[in-house]
Amino acid sequence: METLLQNHVAFLTGAGSGIGRAGALALARNGAIVVVSDLDPNRAETVVAEITARGGHAHALGLDVTDDAALEDAIAETNARFGRLDILHSHAGIQIPGRLDEVSVDQMDASWRLNVRSHFVAARAAMAVMKQCGRGSIIVTSSNSGVQYDREMIAYCTTKHAVIAMVRQIAVDYARFGVRCNAICPGFVDTVFNAGFETQMGGRAALETYVSETIPMGRWGTPDEIAESIVYLASDRSSFMTGHALVLDGAESL
């Protein structure tokens, strides 16, 4: 176990699989006490079992981040239980493909609730604790779709651009209180979250071709690579960084 984040308390959403899981494991490996929340409580418990088996400290929580009261209560209860909250990684999201004429209003609303509104609610609840303590790191998952424009992905791109704007506004408003807020913007990482892009591109083979031929590095990113950036933003290694959209995409967006 590393000690970079020793005694720090981290609250994570969408941490039962993929990038969220990798981030939870990495934070715990660096000494943080990690509250692993996920819509599926069984997935959260599996991640916690992995962490504890490796000597780390974690707690599992089933959580629907679109339930404002449940999300706010979970963050407040984490602070009450451990006496502090140092890190929020608000990661839960949804990917709905389609052009303007293909995405329904309900689908856009679902994208907004998960990809923007839930992050707002989580950040607001965490800030109530962090501002009083004069410290904290809020990390929100956006996407490299938030710094470019994907074809036929109006709901996803719109919400991912919006969340970067929100992160920057939070950063500039709360820097003087010692709380930092940054976004991570992953490109193609090989997880089940890519189902929307796979559908939009016409199947797995087409997606694999895109990754190998269009991304300058010619490969997928890995959840562990993204997790290292989560640790960086959570720790004092990034102590002078706030309001940043950290792009990790093998130069796809360039």
N, C-alpha and C positions, 0 to 999 in steps of 0.2 A: 504493500500500500504506500502511495505517495502522500505527502503532507501539505501539498500546495493549498488545499481547501480544508484543512483540518478544522473541525468544529463548525464549519459553515453548514447552513441548512438550505437545501434547495427544494423547490416545489416545481414539478414538471407535469405538463398535460400532454396527452397523446404519446405517452412513454412506453406503451406496451409492445411496440414493434418498430422496426426500421430505424430511422434516424433518432427518434425519441428514445428507443431502447438503448442504442449505442451511446447517446448522451448521458443517460442515467448511469450506465456502467462506468463511463469515463469519469463522471463527477464523483461517484462513489470510490473509484480506484484512487482518486486524488484526495480522499479523506472526507468528502462531504457526506452529511446525513441527507439521504434523498427520499422525498415523498414521490412515489411513482403513481401517477394517476392515469387512467385510461377508461374509455367507454366500456371496454370489456374487463371486468375485475379479474378474470382468470389470467388474462395476459399480463396485467399489472403484477399479480402474485407470482407469476413465472419469472418475471424480471427481478423482483425482489429476492426470490429464491436464488437466482444466479448471483446477485450481489452479496447476499449473506454467506453463500457457499465460498466466496472468495475473501471473506473476512470483513466485508463492508457493512454499513448500517443503512437500512432502507425500510420503508413502510408502503404498503400497497393500498390503493384506493380506487374503487369504481366511481367514475365521474362523467356525467354528461355536461360538457362545457357550455352547452346552449341553455342550461338551467342556471340563470344568473345567481339565484340565492344559494344554490348548492356550490357553485364555484367560489363565490365570495366567502361562504362559511368554511369551505375546505382550506382556503388560504389563511383565514383568520385563526382557524383551529390549529393549523401547523405552527403559526407563531405562538399561540398560547401553549401548545404542548412542549415546544422546544425552547421557548423564550427568545427566539430570534428567527428572522427570515432574511437570508443574504442573497439568494438567487431565485429568480423566476425564469424558467424556460417555458414559454407559452408556445406550444408546438402544434396542437391539434388543428387539423384543417381538412379541406375537401377539394377534390379536383373534378369539375364538371366540364366536359368538352362541348364545343359547339360554337357556331356563329350567332349573330344577333337574332336571326330568324329561326334558329334551332334550339335556343335556350329559353325555357319558360320563365315567367316572372317568379314562380315558386322556386325554380332552380337558382335563379340569381339571388333570391332572398336567402336560400340555404347557404350559398357561397358566402354571402355577406355575414350571416350569423356566425359561421365557423371561422372564416378567414380574416375577419376584421373585428366584428363585435365581441366575440369571445376573448380576443386578445385585449381589447379595451377594458372589458370587465375584469380580467385577470390582472392587468397592469394597474388598474385603479385600486383593486383590493391590496395588491402588494405594495403600492406606493403609500397607502395609509400607514403601513408598518415601517417601511424603509425610510420615509421622510423623517419620521420621529427619531429614528436611530442614527440618521445622518450617514447612511451607507446603504449600498445594495446595487445589484446588477440585474436588470431586466433584459431578457433576450427573447426576441420574437422571431419565429420562423416565417420568412417571406419566401422568396424564390428568385432565381434569375429571371423568371417571368415578370418580376417586379421592376426590372431594369431594362427590359426589352419587350418586344411585342410578338407573341407567338401567333401563328396563323390558326384561326378558327378556335380560339380559346377565350372568348370575351369575358366570361364570368371569372375565370381563374386569373387572367391578366389584370383585369380591373381591380379585383380585391387585393392582389399581391402588390400592385402599385400603391393602393390606398394604405396598406399597412406600413409601408416604408415611410410614407408621409406622416403617419401617426407616430411612428417610432421617433422620427426626427423632431416632431413637435414636443413629445414627452421629454426628449433629451435636452432641448434648449430651455424648457421650462423648469427642469428639476436638477440641472447640473450644479447649481449653487447649493443644493441641499445634499450633495454627496451621492446622489443616485444616478447611475448611468443606464442608458437604454440603447440597445443596438439590435440590428436585424441580421440574421444569417440568410443568405440567398443561394441555396444549393441549386445546381443544375441537375443533370440526370444521374441519380443514384439508384441502383438496381433494387428497388423495393416494390411492394404491391401498390404503392401509391401512384405508380405510373400507369395504372389501368386506363385512366382518361386519355393520356397521350397515346397509348397503344391502340385504343379504339379509334381515336382521331386519325392516326397514321395508317390504319388498315391492317393491324396485326403485329405480332411480336417480331416477325422477320423484318418488316419495314422499320420498326423501331430500332432493332439491332443495326440495320444498315445506316440509319440516320446517325446513331451514336458513333459508329466506326468511321463514317465518311465525312460527317459535318462538324463534329466536335474536334478542334485542333489537336487535343491530346489523344483522340481516337479511342477513347474508352469511357466506361462508366466511372463515376466516383463511388466510393465505398462509405457506408454509414460511419465507420471508424474514422475516416478522414474528416467528415463533418463534425464528429464528436470532439476531435482535438480542437476545433475552432470554438465549440461551445465551452470547453474548459478554459480556453484563452479569454473569451469574453466574460466568463464568470469570475475570473481571478484578477488579482492586482497586476498581472502581466499586461493587461489592457487598461491600466488605471487612468490613462489620459485619452481614452477613446470613448466617445459617446456620440450618438446620432449617426452612426456609420452603418451602411448596408454592405456587409462582408460577402462578396460574391465568390462562390466556390464551384466553378463550372467547367474547368478545363479549357477556358477561353471561348466557350460557345457564344457568349454574348458580345464578344468583341468583333 
